Each structure stands twice: as structure tokens, then as C-alpha cells.
């Protein structure tokens, strides 16, 4: 996140110069988008979270989080609380005022990001092997949250991760993939997140090997499916021939019962004379 800015999300702010850990207890860390404190160029600090729904309880969560930060880093720091709102929300009440304490939240609304336009632009750059701009990289990591509905978000999540895997700049690729996993934790399936994290941890050679292995498996599956279809078609053809043969035998028997000679029946049905004679026994 260093040298990046959340300004792309509609929150005016300077660039990030340092990422500091907060080290929340696990139960509290799971409630926040990131367990980090961002130091900015203007010497202020920012806490960043995202919400798909918002209530007064969220504000109390932020007060507790800020209290831990002040306890760890001291009360002399200038702190900003930034909340990124997914496209499911258009406006939130950004103030908590209880008399002795006032919390002012800065909201960024991800609905302002044009999802399809961003996807088209980054896909073009990635296909050409070009490095993405900082703005495009920051947009990519929240892209799944810029559309409404969990199912649509999951579709964009998959598409964004697949695109990110094609980025040639490894440092930027790792930044974007890690960011997507961080900000999409409420919509991503744990097993899928684990696979992406494992992919991130692999060396470049290891990833190439894994991709080749997956491609080989897909090829084998394709060949197996093709052979299966051919076998099914062959069985179907045999059954059709048997069905046709049985129909001829039935027709031959009817002709014999009407008094036709075996030779005549053989000529009419195309069945061998020997088989016609067997029907007479």
C-alpha cells in the first residue's frame, strides 16, 4: 500500500508512506477490513474499513478500534477514520456524538467507480503486458464491491482475480491479489481465498508449474470426455442396429404367417435366408 492513496475512492487524502500493524485480538481483527494503520505524507494516520451495511454498532466498533490504536501509538497522533461503502449503500450517517466524545467518519462510496469501464481498461492493459497505473491498481482491489448483490460480486471477484493473475509486473500482481483478498473477505469463500493465498505464496517457477499441471489435467479431462462421448455414440449405434434388426425379424414373421415363402421374405426384409428358416422352427 505504500505510495498509494485512497483518494481514488472519493476520499481526499495524501499518499501512504508507511503501513503499521495494530495487532488486534483475532475476534476484533475479523470485524475490520484491515488490521493496519496507514501513515500518510501529511503525517496524519488513517484507519480504513469497508461496509456493505451500516449501523450505529459500526461506529462503536470504530471507537474501540481507535482506542486500541491510541493506546499503542499514543494520543498525540492525528487520526482519520475512513469507511469505504459498497455499492449497496448510497449514503451513511458519518457522525457519532455522545457529548464527551465525537467521531467523524470520512465515507468513500464505491458505487462511483464504473465497474465495466475499469474492467475493460485494465484487461486491455494486462493483455498488452502494460503496468497498471496506481489508480487502476487501487480500483481493481475493490472492484468486486462496486456492484450490487452477493452473486454479482462473486462473479466480478472471480473475473478480477483471473485478470490479476495475468499481470506481468510481479510486485503489482501480488499487491492487487492481496488487496482483493483483504477487501473481499466478507464475500469470498474461505476455500477459494486459501487457494489464491497459496498461489500468491508460490515462487514464479512454482506458479508456472502449477498452471501447466492444471492445463494438463484439463487436457486429460477433455480427452476423457471426448472418448466417453465416442463410446456413448458407438453404443447408441449398436442399439439402433439391434432395434432395426428386431423390427425386420418381426416383419419377416408376419410375412411368413401370411404365407410368403422364405425366399420372398428374405428378399423383402434383407434378412439372410438361414435366419428366416430359423423363424419357422
C-alpha positions as CSV (number, residue, x, y, z in Angstrom):
1,X,0.0,0.0,0.0
2,X,3.0,2.3,0.3
3,X,3.0,5.3,-2.2
4,X,-0.7,4.6,-2.9
5,X,-3.7,6.7,-1.9
6,X,-7.4,6.1,-1.0
7,X,-8.3,9.3,-2.9
8,X,-9.4,7.1,-5.9
9,X,-12.3,6.0,-3.7
10,X,-13.6,9.6,-3.3
11,X,-11.8,10.4,0.0
12,X,-9.3,13.3,-0.4
13,X,-6.1,12.3,1.2
14,X,-2.3,12.3,0.6
15,X,-0.3,9.2,-0.3
16,X,0.5,6.4,2.1
17,X,4.1,6.4,3.4
18,X,4.1,3.6,5.9
19,X,1.8,0.7,6.9
20,X,1.9,-0.1,10.6
21,X,0.4,-3.1,12.4
22,X,-2.3,-2.7,15.1
23,X,-2.3,-6.4,16.1
24,X,-5.9,-6.7,17.2
25,X,-7.1,-9.8,19.0
26,X,-8.5,-12.3,16.5
27,X,-12.1,-11.7,17.4
28,X,-11.7,-7.9,16.8
29,X,-9.5,-8.3,13.7
30,X,-12.1,-10.3,12.0
31,X,-14.5,-7.4,12.2
32,X,-12.2,-5.0,10.4
33,X,-11.2,-4.9,6.7
34,X,-7.5,-4.5,7.7
35,X,-5.6,-4.8,10.9
36,X,-3.3,-2.0,9.8
37,X,-2.7,1.7,10.4
38,X,-1.7,3.8,7.4
39,X,0.7,6.7,7.9
40,X,0.2,9.5,5.3
41,X,2.5,12.0,3.7
42,X,0.9,14.9,5.7
43,X,2.0,13.0,8.9
44,X,-1.6,12.0,9.7
45,X,-2.8,8.4,10.2
46,X,-5.7,6.6,8.7
47,X,-7.8,3.6,9.7
48,X,-9.7,2.1,6.8
49,X,-12.6,-0.3,6.8
50,X,-15.4,-1.1,4.4
51,X,-19.1,-1.9,5.0
52,X,-21.9,-3.5,2.9
53,X,-24.4,-2.4,5.6
54,X,-24.1,0.3,8.2
55,X,-25.5,0.9,11.7
56,X,-24.6,2.7,14.9
57,X,-22.9,-0.5,16.1
58,X,-20.3,0.1,13.4
59,X,-19.4,3.4,14.9
60,X,-18.9,1.8,18.3
61,X,-16.7,-0.8,16.7
62,X,-14.6,2.0,15.3
63,X,-14.3,3.8,18.6
64,X,-13.0,0.6,20.2
65,X,-10.5,0.1,17.4
66,X,-9.3,3.7,17.6
67,X,-8.9,3.4,21.4
68,X,-6.5,0.4,20.8
69,X,-4.5,2.4,18.3
70,X,-4.2,5.4,20.7
71,X,-3.1,3.0,23.5
72,X,-0.4,1.6,21.2
73,X,0.8,4.7,19.4
74,X,-0.1,7.5,21.8
75,X,-2.9,10.1,21.8
76,X,-0.8,12.8,20.1
77,X,-1.3,11.4,16.6
78,X,-3.8,12.9,14.2
79,X,-6.2,10.1,13.1
80,X,-8.7,9.7,10.3
81,X,-11.4,7.1,10.2
82,X,-12.2,6.1,6.6
83,X,-15.1,3.8,5.7
84,X,-15.5,2.5,2.1
85,X,-19.2,1.9,1.4
86,X,-20.0,-0.9,-1.2
87,X,-22.4,-0.2,-4.0
88,X,-25.3,-1.5,-1.8
89,X,-25.1,1.8,0.1
90,X,-25.6,5.3,-1.2
91,X,-25.3,7.4,2.0
92,X,-24.4,6.8,5.7
93,X,-24.6,9.0,8.8
94,X,-20.9,9.7,9.4
95,X,-21.1,11.3,12.9
96,X,-21.3,9.8,16.4
97,X,-21.8,12.4,19.1
98,X,-22.2,11.3,22.7
99,X,-21.3,14.6,24.3
100,X,-17.9,13.7,25.8
101,X,-16.8,12.1,22.5
102,X,-17.4,12.9,18.9
103,X,-16.4,10.5,16.0
104,X,-16.4,11.9,12.4
105,X,-16.2,9.3,9.7
106,X,-15.0,10.0,6.2
107,X,-17.0,7.9,3.7
108,X,-16.0,6.8,0.3
109,X,-18.7,5.4,-2.0
110,X,-17.5,2.7,-4.3
111,X,-20.6,3.0,-6.4
112,X,-18.9,5.9,-8.1
113,X,-16.5,3.5,-9.7
114,X,-17.6,2.4,-13.2
115,X,-17.1,-1.4,-12.9
116,X,-17.4,-2.4,-16.6
117,X,-15.3,0.6,-17.8
118,X,-12.5,-0.3,-15.3
119,X,-12.6,-4.0,-16.3
120,X,-12.3,-3.1,-20.0
121,X,-9.4,-0.7,-19.4
122,X,-7.3,-3.0,-17.1
123,X,-8.0,-6.0,-19.4
124,X,-6.6,-4.1,-22.4
125,X,-3.5,-3.1,-20.4
126,X,-2.9,-6.5,-19.0
127,X,-3.4,-8.2,-22.4
128,X,-0.7,-5.8,-23.8
129,X,1.6,-6.6,-20.9
130,X,1.5,-3.0,-19.6
131,X,1.9,-2.0,-16.0
132,X,-1.3,-0.6,-14.5
133,X,-1.4,2.9,-13.1
134,X,-1.8,3.4,-9.3
135,X,-5.4,4.5,-9.8
136,X,-6.2,1.3,-11.8
137,X,-4.5,-0.9,-9.2
138,X,-6.4,0.7,-6.4
139,X,-9.7,0.3,-8.3
140,X,-9.0,-3.3,-9.0
141,X,-8.7,-4.3,-5.4
142,X,-12.2,-3.1,-4.6
143,X,-13.8,-3.9,-7.9
144,X,-16.0,-6.8,-6.5
145,X,-17.5,-4.3,-4.0
146,X,-18.5,-1.8,-6.7
147,X,-21.5,-3.9,-7.9
148,X,-24.7,-4.8,-6.0
149,X,-25.7,-8.3,-4.8
150,X,-23.6,-11.1,-3.4
151,X,-23.9,-13.2,-6.6
152,X,-22.8,-10.4,-8.9
153,X,-20.0,-9.5,-6.5
154,X,-18.7,-13.1,-6.6
155,X,-18.7,-13.1,-10.5
156,X,-16.7,-9.8,-10.5
157,X,-14.4,-11.2,-7.8
158,X,-13.6,-14.3,-9.9
159,X,-13.1,-12.1,-13.0
160,X,-10.8,-9.7,-11.2
161,X,-8.6,-12.4,-9.7
162,X,-8.3,-14.1,-13.1
163,X,-7.3,-10.8,-14.6
164,X,-4.8,-10.0,-11.8
165,X,-3.1,-13.4,-12.4
166,X,-2.2,-12.2,-15.9
167,X,-0.3,-9.1,-14.7
168,X,3.4,-9.3,-15.7
169,X,4.7,-7.0,-13.0
170,X,5.0,-9.5,-10.1
171,X,5.1,-6.8,-7.4
172,X,2.0,-5.1,-8.7
173,X,0.3,-8.5,-9.2
174,X,1.0,-9.5,-5.6
175,X,-0.3,-6.1,-4.3
176,X,-3.5,-6.4,-6.2
177,X,-4.2,-10.0,-5.4
178,X,-3.5,-9.4,-1.7
179,X,-5.7,-6.3,-1.7
180,X,-8.6,-8.2,-3.4
181,X,-8.5,-10.9,-0.7
182,X,-8.3,-8.3,2.1
183,X,-11.2,-6.2,0.9
184,X,-13.4,-9.1,-0.3
185,X,-13.2,-11.1,2.9
186,X,-16.9,-10.9,3.5
187,X,-17.9,-12.3,0.1
188,X,-15.1,-14.7,-0.8
189,X,-15.4,-18.4,0.1
190,X,-12.7,-19.4,2.6
191,X,-11.5,-22.3,0.5
192,X,-11.2,-20.1,-2.6
193,X,-9.3,-17.4,-0.6
194,X,-6.9,-20.1,0.7
195,X,-6.2,-21.3,-2.9
196,X,-5.5,-17.7,-4.0
197,X,-3.2,-17.1,-1.0
198,X,-1.3,-20.3,-1.8
199,X,-1.0,-19.2,-5.4
200,X,0.4,-15.8,-4.1
201,X,3.0,-17.6,-1.9
202,X,4.3,-19.8,-4.7
203,X,7.5,-18.8,-6.5
204,X,7.2,-17.8,-10.1
205,X,8.5,-21.1,-11.3
206,X,6.1,-22.9,-8.9
207,X,3.2,-21.0,-10.3
208,X,4.2,-21.8,-13.9
209,X,4.4,-25.4,-12.9
210,X,1.0,-25.3,-11.2
211,X,-0.6,-23.6,-14.2
212,X,1.0,-26.2,-16.6
213,X,-0.3,-29.0,-14.3
214,X,-3.8,-27.6,-14.3
215,X,-3.7,-27.2,-18.0
216,X,-2.5,-30.8,-18.4
217,X,-5.3,-32.0,-16.1
218,X,-7.9,-30.0,-18.1
219,X,-6.5,-31.6,-21.4
220,X,-6.7,-35.1,-20.0
221,X,-10.3,-34.4,-18.8
222,X,-11.1,-33.1,-22.3
223,X,-9.7,-36.2,-23.9
224,X,-11.6,-38.5,-21.5
225,X,-14.8,-36.6,-22.1
226,X,-14.3,-36.9,-25.9
227,X,-13.6,-40.7,-25.6
228,X,-16.6,-41.1,-23.4
229,X,-18.8,-39.3,-26.0
230,X,-17.4,-41.5,-28.7
231,X,-18.1,-44.7,-26.7
232,X,-21.7,-43.5,-26.0
233,X,-22.2,-42.8,-29.7
234,X,-20.9,-46.3,-30.6
235,X,-23.2,-48.0,-28.1
236,X,-26.1,-45.9,-29.3
237,X,-25.3,-47.0,-32.9
238,X,-25.2,-50.7,-31.9
239,X,-28.5,-50.4,-30.1
240,X,-30.1,-48.7,-33.1
241,X,-28.8,-51.5,-35.4
242,X,-30.2,-54.2,-33.0
243,X,-33.5,-52.4,-32.8
244,X,-33.7,-52.2,-36.6
245,X,-32.8,-55.9,-36.9
246,X,-35.5,-56.9,-34.4
247,X,-38.0,-54.9,-36.4
248,X,-37.0,-56.8,-39.6
249,X,-37.5,-60.1,-37.8
250,X,-41.0,-59.1,-36.6
251,X,-41.9,-58.1,-40.2
252,X,-40.4,-61.4,-41.6
253,X,-42.5,-63.4,-39.1
254,X,-45.7,-61.6,-40.2
255,X,-45.0,-62.3,-43.8
256,X,-44.3,-65.9,-43.1
257,X,-47.6,-66.2,-41.2
258,X,-49.4,-64.7,-44.3
259,X,-48.0,-67.5,-46.5
260,X,-45.0,-65.9,-48.1
261,X,-42.1,-68.2,-48.9
262,X,-38.8,-67.9,-47.0
263,X,-37.1,-66.7,-50.2
264,X,-39.6,-64.0,-50.7
265,X,-39.4,-62.9,-47.1
266,X,-35.6,-62.8,-47.3
267,X,-35.7,-60.6,-50.4
268,X,-38.3,-58.3,-48.9
269,X,-36.7,-57.8,-45.4
270,X,-33.0,-58.2,-46.3
271,X,-32.5,-60.9,-43.7
272,X,-30.4,-64.0,-44.5
273,X,-32.4,-67.0,-45.7
274,X,-30.9,-69.1,-43.0
275,X,-32.3,-66.7,-40.3
276,X,-35.7,-66.7,-42.0
277,X,-35.7,-70.5,-41.8
278,X,-34.8,-70.4,-38.1
279,X,-38.0,-68.4,-37.5
280,X,-40.0,-71.3,-38.9
281,X,-38.7,-73.7,-36.3
